[in-house]
Amino acid sequence: MTATEMNGKELAKKVRTDLAGEVLQLKEKGITPHLTVIIIGDDPASKSYVRGKEKASAEIGMSSDIIALPSSTSEQDLLNQIDDLNRNETVHGILVQLPLPDHINEQQVIESISPEKDVDGFHPVNIGKMVTGNSTFLPCTPYGIITMLKAHDVSMEGKHAVILGRSNIVGKPIGQLLLNENATVTHCHSRTENLTEYTKEADILILAMGRANAIRGEHVKNGAVIVDVGINRLEDGSLTGDADFPSAAAKASKITPVPRGVGPMTITMLLKNTIKAAKGLSAVGK
Ligand SMILES: Nc1nc(=O)c2c([nH]1)NC[C@@H]1CN(c3ccc(C(=O)N[C@@H](CCC(=O)O)C(=O)O)cc3)C=[N+]21
C-alpha cells in the first residue's frame, strides 16, 4: 500500500478560516479573545514555538501578548504573574511554555492557572474532565490528532490504537481520547518488551517518543494509519518525525508528515480553546 498524506497545515488553514469568523462575531459583541503566553529563558526552539502562536493568533484576528521572563525567575515570581493573569478579565487564555527551568516545579505552576483559562488543557481539573468524557479544554496536540483523524474519515471504533510514548502532554491524553472514540488502546514506552510485536498489530499507530526516524516500514501493519508526533531536529537543522517516512508511508494507508503534520493542528486547537474561553463556555454551570 502507498499512504496518502494527512496534511496538517492544509487542514489547519481551513479550521482557522472558521475560527476567524467566530472571532469576528465575538468582536461585534465587544469581546476580543486574548491569549497570554509566558516564556521563561531563551531556548531557541521554545522562542520559535511561541512566535508561531503569536502569529497564528494575529492571523485570525485574536490578540495575544508574550511575557518573556529570564531563566533566573523564581517560582514565586511566576506564580504571582499567573495570579495577576487569573484575575485579569481581558485575558481569556494563559499558556506557560514548557519545559520550565529545573528550579521551578512544573506541576505547581500548571495547578496555579485557573482551569477556566487553562487553554493547554493541562490542569488536573481539565484532565479529569477529559478522562470522564465531558471535557472543557482538551490538550491541544491530542485534540488536533483526533480532529485530523475525523477529517480524514479514519474510523477509530473497535480499532487497535497503539501509542508509543507516555508523556503527560501527548501519550497519556491521546490514549484517553482514542478510548473515548471506542478504540482499543495499547500504551507502549521505553520499557516495553518486544515493542515491534505491538507496532505490527496497530491499525492506528501514534508515534510520540521523540526518536528520529525510528519506526520503519517493517514495523508497521499493512494499511495502518500513522500519526507522527515526533519533532526531532537533525544536525543539519532540518526537522524529522519518529517515522522513517519513505518506508513507513510505503506500508501505511495514511500518514502525517513532519513538519506540516500534527504541529500546525496543535496551534489551531490552542486558538480554538482560547475562543472557547473568551465565550465563557468553560465557566462553571455554563
Ligand atoms: N505549554 C505548552 N504548550 C504547548 O502546546 C507546547 C509547549 N508548552 N512546549 C513545546 C510543545 C511543542 N509544540 C509545538 C507546537 C507547534 C509546532 C509546529 O507548528 N511545528 C511546525 C514546524 C515548526 C518548525 O519548522 O520549527 C510543523 O510541524 O509544521 C511544533 C511544536 C507545542 N508545545
The ligand as a Tripos MOL2 file, in Angstrom:
@<TRIPOS>MOLECULE
LIG
   33    36     1     0     0
SMALL
NO_CHARGES

@<TRIPOS>ATOM
      1 N1          2.5990   24.8460   27.4290 N.pl3     1 LIG1
      2 C1          2.9670   24.3120   26.2780 C.ar      1 LIG1
      3 N2          2.0260   24.0600   25.3320 N.ar      1 LIG1
      4 C2          2.3770   23.5150   24.1270 C.ar      1 LIG1
      5 O1          1.4930   23.2890   23.2640 O.2       1 LIG1
      6 C3          3.7570   23.2430   23.8730 C.ar      1 LIG1
      7 C4          4.6900   23.5280   24.8890 C.ar      1 LIG1
      8 N3          4.2670   24.0520   26.0760 N.ar      1 LIG1
      9 N4          6.0060   23.2730   24.7000 N.pl3     1 LIG1
     10 C5          6.5080   22.7570   23.4510 C.3       1 LIG1
     11 C6          5.4810   21.9710   22.6740 C.3       1 LIG1
     12 C7          5.7690   21.8280   21.2040 C.3       1 LIG1
     13 N5          4.6550   22.4690   20.4970 N.pl3     1 LIG1
     14 C8          4.6030   22.6530   19.1220 C.ar      1 LIG1
     15 C9          3.5700   23.3200   18.5010 C.ar      1 LIG1
     16 C10         3.5640   23.5400   17.1270 C.ar      1 LIG1
     17 C11         4.5880   23.0910   16.3220 C.ar      1 LIG1
     18 C12         4.5730   23.3630   14.8670 C.2       1 LIG1
     19 O2          3.7120   24.0540   14.3440 O.2       1 LIG1
     20 N6          5.5670   22.8860   14.0760 N.am      1 LIG1
     21 C13         5.6830   23.1150   12.6440 C.3       1 LIG1
     22 C14         7.1380   23.3670   12.2400 C.3       1 LIG1
     23 C15         7.8350   24.4080   13.0410 C.3       1 LIG1
     24 C16         9.3270   24.4980   12.6850 C.2       1 LIG1
     25 O3          9.6670   24.3950   11.4960 O.co2     1 LIG1
     26 O4         10.1110   24.6440   13.6400 O.co2     1 LIG1
     27 C17         5.2420   21.8840   11.8740 C.2       1 LIG1
     28 O5          5.2800   20.7870   12.4490 O.co2     1 LIG1
     29 O6          4.9330   22.0210   10.6960 O.co2     1 LIG1
     30 C18         5.6140   22.3940   16.9190 C.ar      1 LIG1
     31 C19         5.6020   22.1770   18.2950 C.ar      1 LIG1
     32 C20         3.8060   22.9830   21.4180 C.2       1 LIG1
     33 N7          4.2070   22.7050   22.6730 N.pl3     1 LIG1
@<TRIPOS>BOND
     1     1     2 1
     2     2     3 ar
     3     2     8 ar
     4     3     4 ar
     5     4     5 2
     6     4     6 ar
     7     6     7 ar
     8     6    33 1
     9     7     8 ar
    10     7     9 1
    11     9    10 1
    12    10    11 1
    13    11    12 1
    14    11    33 1
    15    12    13 1
    16    13    14 1
    17    13    32 1
    18    14    15 ar
    19    14    31 ar
    20    15    16 ar
    21    16    17 ar
    22    17    18 1
    23    17    30 ar
    24    18    19 2
    25    18    20 1
    26    20    21 1
    27    21    22 1
    28    21    27 1
    29    22    23 1
    30    23    24 1
    31    24    25 2
    32    24    26 1
    33    27    28 2
    34    27    29 1
    35    30    31 ar
    36    32    33 2
@<TRIPOS>SUBSTRUCTURE
     1 LIG1         1 GROUP 0 **** ****
